[in-house]
């Protein structure tokens, strides 16, 4: 048995009954959060800390409520299309966009974390202590908050592999996966193998630069779309506030009312497609 294994065994034997119970509860909680591919994991990655059933039912009730309002005041076609469009947006597109934003915020802090982790390992700290020191060195942000959860679990005696599940459940992205795999592979080697971490930091910086260039290229397209989309909403609202009788007469005509409802449906579909296509994934 290796020295590390013997140390862990002695550490577990020295735990009090309360500490063992707390450790078991922490491990259960970590395992519970580690359900791959579940909708609860998608909510965690989007930064929404609600039970999946509560979130889904809430979105359904809101969509049905506003769909009924649109069907009553605008037309049944608009109300009927609005409900599935709203469900699709908030149950899928919105979560993907939020998860990608959290990933981008985390990636911005990854190079600094990898550098601090390498420096701590080089000074002789083990992986658990090195992660703690590198976390303290990070500025406030999404990645630091999630790393804090990891260090708290490590302090309670949870194994490193189990504690790292917290980050993999809460932040999506290949960069996070690469970091966690590297930590797991070289966790027992200390400062003897630092080259993989240096290569990982270089790769993340290179990938981040590519993503930033792609985001800059999309800025003009996004601005133009939102200006057009905003005008398509502001103009009818302005007309409704200044000449309410005009729109009422228009909607009273079946053909004109159908055309206006189709226009609203097209706007909803265009908005959903635009948000889907402009959400960059790496």
Secondary structure, DSSP 8 states (H G I E B T S, - for coil): --HHHHHHHHHHHT--HHHHHHHHHHHHHHHHHT-TT-HHHHHHHTT--S-HHHHHHHHHHHHHHHHHHHHHHT-HHHHHHHHHHHHHIIIIIHHHHHHHHHHHHHHHHHHHHHHHHHHHHHTT--HHHHHHHHHHHS-SSHHHHHHHHHHHHHHTT--HHHHHHHHHHH--SHHHHHHHHHHHHTTTSGGG--HHHHHHHHHHHHHHHHHHHHHHHHHHHHHHHHHHHHHHHHHHHHHHHH-HHHHHHHHHSHHHHHHHHHHHHHHHHHHHHHHHHT----
